[in-house]
Amino acid sequence: MIQVTARLPDTLGAELDAAAQQLNRCRADIIRQAIEYYLDDIEDLRCGVAALKDPADPVLDWAEVRDALLAADEALRVEGFRVEGTRRAPQVRSPAGGGGDRPALRHPSCRLRPQG
């Protein structure tokens, strides 16, 4: 494992200390996790830019995509699912008395849960 030294502005250091105390973790754990999240975000951006530059990747019409997503949401609501916004990976749960879990939508801002 390597050791890294960095200087932080006083305000950022105070926020770091507050987060470490609130989470009952050391500064190093908070910093390590923040760097991991940042590097994951950079990789996601790199992949997104590569997809945008790919001439074989089709250009989609926003109105058509929006209408298809809204129709899919409505179909799931009719089946007894509730759509909730979230920043984490989607989870789809069957309605009460349903027959098992459904595949998750691939949009990171949607989570489906049974209504009720």
C-alpha positions in Angstrom: 0.0 0.0 0.0 1.4 3.4 -0.9 1.2 6.5 1.3 0.0 9.9 -0.1 0.4 13.3 1.5 -1.9 16.1 0.6 -2.7 19.6 1.8 -6.4 20.5 2.3 -8.0 23.9 2.9 -9.1 24.4 6.5 -12.8 24.3 5.6 -12.4 21.0 3.8 -10.3 19.6 6.6 -13.1 20.5 9.1 -15.7 18.9 6.8 -13.5 15.8 6.6 -13.2 15.7 10.4 -16.9 16.1 10.9 -17.7 13.3 8.4 -15.1 11.0 10.1 -16.6 11.6 13.5 -20.2 11.2 12.3 -19.4 7.9 10.5 -17.1 6.8 13.3 -14.3 6.2 10.8 -10.8 7.6 10.4 -9.8 10.3 8.0 -7.9 7.8 5.8 -11.0 5.7 5.3 -13.1 8.7 4.2 -10.3 9.9 1.8 -9.8 6.4 0.4 -13.5 5.9 -0.3 -13.8 9.4 -1.8 -10.9 8.6 -4.2 -12.5 5.3 -5.1 -15.8 7.0 -5.9 -14.0 9.7 -7.9 -12.0 7.2 -10.0 -15.2 5.2 -10.7 -16.9 8.4 -11.9 -14.0 9.3 -14.1 -14.1 5.8 -15.6 -17.9 6.2 -16.2 -17.2 9.5 -17.9 -14.5 8.0 -20.1 -16.8 5.2 -21.2 -19.6 7.7 -21.9 -17.3 9.9 -24.0 -16.0 6.8 -25.9 -19.6 5.8 -26.7 -20.4 9.3 -27.9 -17.4 9.3 -30.2 -18.3 5.8 -31.6 -19.7 6.3 -35.1 -21.4 2.9 -35.0 -23.4 3.9 -31.9 -26.9 5.0 -33.1 -28.2 8.5 -32.3 -31.6 8.1 -30.5 -34.5 10.6 -30.7 -35.2 11.9 -27.2 -38.9 12.0 -27.7 -39.0 8.4 -28.7 -36.9 7.3 -25.7 -38.9 9.4 -23.3 -42.2 7.9 -24.5 -40.8 4.4 -24.3 -39.6 4.9 -20.8 -42.8 6.5 -19.7 -44.8 3.6 -21.2 -42.6 1.1 -19.4 -43.1 2.9 -16.1 -46.8 3.0 -16.6 -46.9 -0.7 -17.4 -45.0 -1.5 -14.2 -47.3 0.7 -12.1 -50.3 -1.2 -13.6 -48.7 -4.4 -12.4 -48.4 -3.0 -8.9 -44.9 -1.5 -8.8 -43.9 1.9 -7.6 -41.0 3.9 -9.2 -38.8 5.7 -6.8 -35.8 8.0 -7.6 -32.4 6.9 -6.1 -28.7 7.3 -6.9 -27.9 3.6 -6.2 -28.5 0.5 -8.4 -32.1 -0.2 -9.1 -34.0 -3.0 -7.3 -37.2 -4.4 -8.6 -39.4 -6.2 -6.1 -42.6 -8.1 -6.9 -45.8 -6.8 -5.5 -47.2 -8.5 -2.4 -48.2 -12.1 -3.4 -46.2 -11.8 -6.7 -44.1 -14.5 -8.2 -40.5 -13.5 -7.6 -38.3 -10.5 -8.4 -38.3 -8.8 -11.8 -35.1 -7.8 -13.7 -34.0 -4.3 -12.8 -34.2 -1.4 -15.2 -30.8 -0.3 -16.2 -31.3 3.4 -15.4 -29.4 4.3 -12.2 -32.0 6.9 -11.1 -34.9 4.4 -10.9 -35.8 1.9 -8.2 -39.0 0.0 -8.3 -40.7 -1.3 -5.2 -44.1 -2.8 -4.6 -46.8 -0.3 -3.9 -48.5 -0.4 -0.6 
